[in-house]
Amino acid sequence: MTFNAACWRQPATALVIATSLLSACATDGSDRGGAICSPVVAYDQAARDRAAAELEALPDDAVLVGMMADYAVMRAQARVCAG
């Protein structure tokens, strides 16, 4: 055992204790039953048509095109979460 090996034991023990104490404060389980789902905003057909036209007008390499694809995935996940 080297001279500094003992220095690592105490912080590791403190970390385990702190983790145990913090996890005891958790009020919700990890199951989906306690999940809080983001609301999915409903857009009327006119707004969806306008958004589609504006998105098609962008260049193919526009960053916003990829961001909107990510947004569509998040909306689908929120719908599944909400049931």
N, CA, C and O atoms as a GROMACS GRO file, in nm:
protein
  332
    1MET      N    1   0.085  -0.117   0.000
    1MET     CA    2   0.000   0.000   0.000
    1MET      C    3   0.089   0.123   0.000
    1MET      O    4   0.184   0.134   0.078
    2THR      N    5   0.057   0.216  -0.089
    2THR     CA    6   0.138   0.336  -0.095
    2THR      C    7   0.092   0.436   0.010
    2THR      O    8  -0.012   0.418   0.074
    3PHE      N    9   0.168   0.538   0.028
    3PHE     CA   10   0.141   0.638   0.131
    3PHE      C   11   0.007   0.709   0.109
    3PHE      O   12  -0.062   0.738   0.207
    4ASN      N   13  -0.032   0.737  -0.015
    4ASN     CA   14  -0.155   0.812  -0.040
    4ASN      C   15  -0.278   0.723  -0.056
    4ASN      O   16  -0.387   0.775  -0.082
    5ALA      N   17  -0.265   0.593  -0.043
    5ALA     CA   18  -0.379   0.504  -0.062
    5ALA      C   19  -0.487   0.527   0.044
    5ALA      O   20  -0.606   0.517   0.013
    6ALA      N   21  -0.449   0.558   0.164
    6ALA     CA   22  -0.546   0.581   0.270
    6ALA      C   23  -0.625   0.710   0.246
    6ALA      O   24  -0.737   0.724   0.296
    7CYS      N   25  -0.570   0.802   0.172
    7CYS     CA   26  -0.640   0.927   0.146
    7CYS      C   27  -0.765   0.907   0.062
    7CYS      O   28  -0.857   0.989   0.068
    8TRP      N   29  -0.772   0.801  -0.014
    8TRP     CA   30  -0.886   0.778  -0.102
    8TRP      C   31  -1.001   0.709  -0.031
    8TRP      O   32  -1.114   0.715  -0.078
    9ARG      N   33  -0.975   0.643   0.080
    9ARG     CA   34  -1.080   0.569   0.149
    9ARG      C   35  -1.183   0.661   0.214
    9ARG      O   36  -1.303   0.636   0.203
   10GLN      N   37  -1.140   0.764   0.278
   10GLN     CA   38  -1.232   0.850   0.350
   10GLN      C   39  -1.328   0.924   0.257
   10GLN      O   40  -1.448   0.924   0.284
   11PRO      N   41  -1.282   0.988   0.149
   11PRO     CA   42  -1.378   1.054   0.059
   11PRO      C   43  -1.475   0.955  -0.005
   11PRO      O   44  -1.591   0.989  -0.027
   12ALA      N   45  -1.429   0.834  -0.036
   12ALA     CA   46  -1.519   0.736  -0.096
   12ALA      C   47  -1.628   0.697   0.003
   12ALA      O   48  -1.744   0.682  -0.036
   13THR      N   49  -1.594   0.682   0.129
   13THR     CA   50  -1.693   0.650   0.231
   13THR      C   51  -1.791   0.765   0.248
   13THR      O   52  -1.911   0.743   0.258
   14ALA      N   53  -1.740   0.886   0.250
   14ALA     CA   54  -1.827   1.003   0.262
   14ALA      C   55  -1.921   1.014   0.143
   14ALA      O   56  -2.037   1.053   0.158
   15LEU      N   57  -1.872   0.980   0.025
   15LEU     CA   58  -1.955   0.984  -0.096
   15LEU      C   59  -2.068   0.882  -0.088
   15LEU      O   60  -2.181   0.912  -0.126
   16VAL      N   61  -2.039   0.764  -0.038
   16VAL     CA   62  -2.141   0.660  -0.024
   16VAL      C   63  -2.247   0.704   0.076
   16VAL      O   64  -2.367   0.686   0.053
   17ILE      N   65  -2.205   0.761   0.186
   17ILE     CA   66  -2.300   0.807   0.288
   17ILE      C   67  -2.386   0.920   0.232
   17ILE      O   68  -2.508   0.920   0.250
   18ALA      N   69  -2.324   1.016   0.165
   18ALA     CA   70  -2.399   1.129   0.109
   18ALA      C   71  -2.499   1.080   0.005
   18ALA      O   72  -2.612   1.129   0.000
   19THR      N   73  -2.460   0.986  -0.078
   19THR     CA   74  -2.550   0.932  -0.180
   19THR      C   75  -2.668   0.862  -0.115
   19THR      O   76  -2.781   0.876  -0.160
   20SER      N   77  -2.642   0.786  -0.009
   20SER     CA   78  -2.749   0.717   0.061
   20SER      C   79  -2.847   0.815   0.123
   20SER      O   80  -2.968   0.795   0.116
   21LEU      N   81  -2.794   0.920   0.185
   21LEU     CA   82  -2.881   1.019   0.248
   21LEU      C   83  -2.964   1.093   0.144
   21LEU      O   84  -3.083   1.117   0.166
   22LEU      N   85  -2.903   1.130   0.033
   22LEU     CA   86  -2.976   1.202  -0.070
   22LEU      C   87  -3.082   1.116  -0.137
   22LEU      O   88  -3.190   1.165  -0.170
   23SER      N   89  -3.053   0.989  -0.156
   23SER     CA   90  -3.153   0.903  -0.219
   23SER      C   91  -3.270   0.876  -0.126
   23SER      O   92  -3.380   0.846  -0.173
   24ALA      N   93  -3.249   0.888   0.004
   24ALA     CA   94  -3.359   0.871   0.098
   24ALA      C   95  -3.457   0.987   0.088
   24ALA      O   96  -3.572   0.973   0.129
   25CYS      N   97  -3.414   1.100   0.035
   25CYS     CA   98  -3.501   1.217   0.020
   25CYS      C   99  -3.588   1.209  -0.103
   25CYS      O  100  -3.680   1.290  -0.120
   26ALA      N  101  -3.563   1.114  -0.190
   26ALA     CA  102  -3.641   1.103  -0.313
   26ALA      C  103  -3.786   1.071  -0.278
   26ALA      O  104  -3.812   0.982  -0.197
   27THR      N  105  -3.878   1.144  -0.338
   27THR     CA  106  -4.019   1.124  -0.307
   27THR      C  107  -4.092   1.044  -0.413
   27THR      O  108  -4.207   1.004  -0.393
   28ASP      N  109  -4.028   1.019  -0.524
   28ASP     CA  110  -4.093   0.952  -0.635
   28ASP      C  111  -4.010   0.833  -0.679
   28ASP      O  112  -3.887   0.838  -0.675
   29GLY      N  113  -4.075   0.728  -0.720
   29GLY     CA  114  -4.004   0.612  -0.769
   29GLY      C  115  -3.956   0.632  -0.911
   29GLY      O  116  -3.979   0.737  -0.971
   30SER      N  117  -3.890   0.532  -0.964
   30SER     CA  118  -3.838   0.543  -1.099
   30SER      C  119  -3.936   0.488  -1.202
   30SER      O  120  -3.908   0.489  -1.322
   31ASP      N  121  -4.052   0.441  -1.156
   31ASP     CA  122  -4.148   0.388  -1.252
   31ASP      C  123  -4.220   0.502  -1.323
   31ASP      O  124  -4.219   0.616  -1.276
   32ARG      N  125  -4.282   0.471  -1.436
   32ARG     CA  126  -4.348   0.573  -1.517
   32ARG      C  127  -4.475   0.624  -1.452
   32ARG      O  128  -4.526   0.729  -1.491
   33GLY      N  129  -4.528   0.552  -1.356
   33GLY     CA  130  -4.651   0.595  -1.290
   33GLY      C  131  -4.636   0.728  -1.220
   33GLY      O  132  -4.734   0.802  -1.208
   34GLY      N  133  -4.517   0.760  -1.174
   34GLY     CA  134  -4.494   0.886  -1.105
   34GLY      C  135  -4.435   0.993  -1.194
   34GLY      O  136  -4.401   1.101  -1.146
   35ALA      N  137  -4.424   0.964  -1.322
   35ALA     CA  138  -4.361   1.060  -1.414
   35ALA      C  139  -4.452   1.180  -1.437
   35ALA      O  140  -4.574   1.167  -1.443
   36ILE      N  141  -4.390   1.295  -1.448
   36ILE     CA  142  -4.464   1.416  -1.483
   36ILE      C  143  -4.441   1.440  -1.631
   36ILE      O  144  -4.328   1.463  -1.675
   37CYS      N  145  -4.547   1.436  -1.707
   37CYS     CA  146  -4.537   1.451  -1.852
   37CYS      C  147  -4.558   1.595  -1.893
   37CYS      O  148  -4.644   1.664  -1.839
   38SER      N  149  -4.480   1.639  -1.988
   38SER     CA  150  -4.497   1.773  -2.043
   38SER      C  151  -4.626   1.779  -2.123
   38SER      O  152  -4.661   1.682  -2.191
   39PRO      N  153  -4.698   1.890  -2.115
   39PRO     CA  154  -4.821   1.901  -2.194
   39PRO      C  155  -4.788   1.915  -2.342
   39PRO      O  156  -4.686   1.973  -2.379
   40VAL      N  157  -4.874   1.863  -2.425
   40VAL     CA  158  -4.858   1.875  -2.570
   40VAL      C  159  -4.955   1.983  -2.617
   40VAL      O  160  -5.076   1.968  -2.607
   41VAL      N  161  -4.900   2.092  -2.668
   41VAL     CA  162  -4.982   2.204  -2.714
   41VAL      C  163  -5.051   2.163  -2.845
   41VAL      O  164  -4.988   2.109  -2.935
   42ALA      N  165  -5.179   2.190  -2.853
   42ALA     CA  166  -5.255   2.159  -2.974
   42ALA      C  167  -5.252   2.280  -3.068
   42ALA      O  168  -5.279   2.393  -3.025
   43TYR      N  169  -5.218   2.257  -3.194
   43TYR     CA  170  -5.217   2.362  -3.296
   43TYR      C  171  -5.329   2.335  -3.394
   43TYR      O  172  -5.353   2.220  -3.429
   44ASP      N  173  -5.398   2.440  -3.437
   44ASP     CA  174  -5.504   2.419  -3.536
   44ASP      C  175  -5.441   2.392  -3.673
   44ASP      O  176  -5.321   2.410  -3.692
   45GLN      N  177  -5.524   2.348  -3.767
   45GLN     CA  178  -5.475   2.308  -3.899
   45GLN      C  179  -5.408   2.424  -3.972
   45GLN      O  180  -5.309   2.403  -4.042
   46ALA      N  181  -5.460   2.544  -3.958
   46ALA     CA  182  -5.402   2.660  -4.027
   46ALA      C  183  -5.259   2.686  -3.976
   46ALA      O  184  -5.170   2.716  -4.056
   47ALA      N  185  -5.238   2.675  -3.847
   47ALA     CA  186  -5.104   2.696  -3.791
   47ALA      C  187  -5.009   2.586  -3.837
   47ALA      O  188  -4.893   2.613  -3.868
   48ARG      N  189  -5.058   2.462  -3.842
   48ARG     CA  190  -4.972   2.351  -3.888
   48ARG      C  191  -4.936   2.367  -4.034
   48ARG      O  192  -4.822   2.342  -4.073
   49ASP      N  193  -5.032   2.410  -4.117
   49ASP     CA  194  -5.005   2.432  -4.260
   49ASP      C  195  -4.903   2.544  -4.280
   49ASP      O  196  -4.812   2.531  -4.362
   50ARG      N  197  -4.919   2.653  -4.205
   50ARG     CA  198  -4.825   2.764  -4.217
   50ARG      C  199  -4.684   2.722  -4.173
   50ARG      O  200  -4.586   2.756  -4.238
   51ALA      N  201  -4.676   2.648  -4.063
   51ALA     CA  202  -4.546   2.601  -4.014
   51ALA      C  203  -4.480   2.509  -4.117
   51ALA      O  204  -4.359   2.517  -4.139
   52ALA      N  205  -4.558   2.421  -4.179
   52ALA     CA  206  -4.504   2.331  -4.280
   52ALA      C  207  -4.451   2.409  -4.400
   52ALA      O  208  -4.345   2.377  -4.454
   53ALA      N  209  -4.525   2.511  -4.443
   53ALA     CA  210  -4.481   2.592  -4.557
   53ALA      C  211  -4.353   2.668  -4.524
   53ALA      O  212  -4.263   2.677  -4.607
   54GLU      N  213  -4.347   2.723  -4.403
   54GLU     CA  214  -4.227   2.796  -4.362
   54GLU      C  215  -4.106   2.704  -4.350
   54GLU      O  216  -3.994   2.741  -4.386
   55LEU      N  217  -4.129   2.582  -4.301
   55LEU     CA  218  -4.020   2.485  -4.288
   55LEU      C  219  -3.970   2.440  -4.424
   55LEU      O  220  -3.850   2.423  -4.444
   56GLU      N  221  -4.061   2.421  -4.519
   56GLU     CA  222  -4.021   2.381  -4.655
   56GLU      C  223  -3.945   2.491  -4.726
   56GLU      O  224  -3.863   2.462  -4.814
   57ALA      N  225  -3.969   2.616  -4.690
   57ALA     CA  226  -3.900   2.729  -4.753
   57ALA      C  227  -3.755   2.742  -4.707
   57ALA      O  228  -3.675   2.809  -4.772
   58LEU      N  229  -3.721   2.678  -4.597
   58LEU     CA  230  -3.584   2.685  -4.547
   58LEU      C  231  -3.491   2.600  -4.633
   58LEU      O  232  -3.536   2.503  -4.695
   59PRO      N  233  -3.363   2.635  -4.639
   59PRO     CA  234  -3.268   2.550  -4.710
   59PRO      C  235  -3.254   2.415  -4.639
   59PRO      O  236  -3.274   2.405  -4.518
   60ASP      N  237  -3.220   2.313  -4.716
   60ASP     CA  238  -3.210   2.177  -4.659
   60ASP      C  239  -3.108   2.167  -4.546
   60ASP      O  240  -3.123   2.086  -4.455
   61ASP      N  241  -3.004   2.249  -4.553
   61ASP     CA  242  -2.900   2.240  -4.451
   61ASP      C  243  -2.923   2.336  -4.334
   61ASP      O  244  -2.832   2.358  -4.253
   62ALA      N  245  -3.044   2.392  -4.324
   62ALA     CA  246  -3.076   2.483  -4.213
   62ALA      C  247  -3.080   2.406  -4.082
   62ALA      O  248  -3.135   2.296  -4.075
   63VAL      N  249  -3.024   2.463  -3.980
   63VAL     CA  250  -3.022   2.400  -3.848
   63VAL      C  251  -3.164   2.381  -3.795
   63VAL      O  252  -3.194   2.283  -3.728
   64LEU      N  253  -3.250   2.474  -3.827
   64LEU     CA  254  -3.388   2.469  -3.778
   64LEU      C  255  -3.461   2.344  -3.826
   64LEU      O  256  -3.550   2.295  -3.757
   65VAL      N  257  -3.427   2.293  -3.943
   65VAL     CA  258  -3.491   2.172  -3.994
   65VAL      C  259  -3.465   2.055  -3.899
   65VAL      O  260  -3.557   1.981  -3.865
   66GLY      N  261  -3.341   2.039  -3.858
   66GLY     CA  262  -3.306   1.932  -3.763
   66GLY      C  263  -3.369   1.954  -3.627
   66GLY      O  264  -3.411   1.859  -3.561
   67MET      N  265  -3.374   2.079  -3.584
   67MET     CA  266  -3.433   2.109  -3.454
   67MET      C  267  -3.583   2.077  -3.452
   67MET      O  268  -3.635   2.028  -3.353
   68MET      N  269  -3.650   2.105  -3.561
   68MET     CA  270  -3.792   2.075  -3.569
   68MET      C  271  -3.817   1.924  -3.572
   68MET      O  272  -3.918   1.877  -3.519
   69ALA      N  273  -3.726   1.849  -3.631
   69ALA     CA  274  -3.738   1.703  -3.628
   69ALA      C  275  -3.724   1.653  -3.485
   69ALA      O  276  -3.798   1.563  -3.443
   70ASP      N  277  -3.631   1.711  -3.410
   70ASP     CA  278  -3.616   1.674  -3.268
   70ASP      C  279  -3.742   1.710  -3.190
   70ASP      O  280  -3.787   1.633  -3.105
   71TYR      N  281  -3.799   1.826  -3.219
   71TYR     CA  282  -3.920   1.871  -3.152
   71TYR      C  283  -4.035   1.774  -3.180
   71TYR      O  284  -4.115   1.745  -3.091
   72ALA      N  285  -4.044   1.725  -3.302
   72ALA     CA  286  -4.150   1.629  -3.335
   72ALA      C  287  -4.135   1.501  -3.253
   72ALA      O  288  -4.234   1.445  -3.208
   73VAL      N  289  -4.012   1.456  -3.234
   73VAL     CA  290  -3.988   1.337  -3.153
   73VAL      C  291  -4.028   1.362  -3.009
   73VAL      O  292  -4.091   1.278  -2.946
   74MET      N  293  -3.992   1.480  -2.955
   74MET     CA  294  -4.027   1.511  -2.816
   74MET      C  295  -4.178   1.520  -2.799
   74MET      O  296  -4.230   1.477  -2.696
   75ARG      N  297  -4.250   1.574  -2.896
   75ARG     CA  298  -4.396   1.579  -2.888
   75ARG      C  299  -4.455   1.438  -2.886
   75ARG      O  300  -4.548   1.410  -2.811
   76ALA      N  301  -4.400   1.350  -2.970
   76ALA     CA  302  -4.449   1.211  -2.972
   76ALA      C  303  -4.423   1.142  -2.838
   76ALA      O  304  -4.508   1.068  -2.788
   77GLN      N  305  -4.306   1.166  -2.780
   77GLN     CA  306  -4.274   1.108  -2.650
   77GLN      C  307  -4.366   1.163  -2.542
   77GLN      O  308  -4.408   1.088  -2.453
   78ALA      N  309  -4.397   1.291  -2.546
   78ALA     CA  310  -4.486   1.351  -2.447
   78ALA      C  311  -4.627   1.293  -2.459
   78ALA      O  312  -4.694   1.272  -2.358
   79ARG      N  313  -4.672   1.266  -2.583
   79ARG     CA  314  -4.803   1.204  -2.602
   79ARG      C  315  -4.807   1.065  -2.541
   79ARG      O  316  -4.905   1.027  -2.477
   80VAL      N  317  -4.699   0.988  -2.561
   80VAL     CA  318  -4.692   0.852  -2.505
   80VAL      C  319  -4.690   0.860  -2.353
   80VAL      O  320  -4.756   0.780  -2.286
   81CYS      N  321  -4.615   0.954  -2.299
   81CYS     CA  322  -4.604   0.969  -2.155
   81CYS      C  323  -4.740   1.002  -2.093
   81CYS      O  324  -4.776   0.947  -1.989
   82ALA      N  325  -4.814   1.090  -2.158
   82ALA     CA  326  -4.942   1.132  -2.105
   82ALA      C  327  -5.048   1.022  -2.117
   82ALA      O  328  -5.150   1.024  -2.047
   83GLY      N  329  -5.023   0.928  -2.205
   83GLY     CA  330  -5.115   0.816  -2.220
   83GLY      C  331  -5.216   0.842  -2.322
   83GLY      O  332  -5.302   0.758  -2.347
   0.00000   0.00000   0.00000
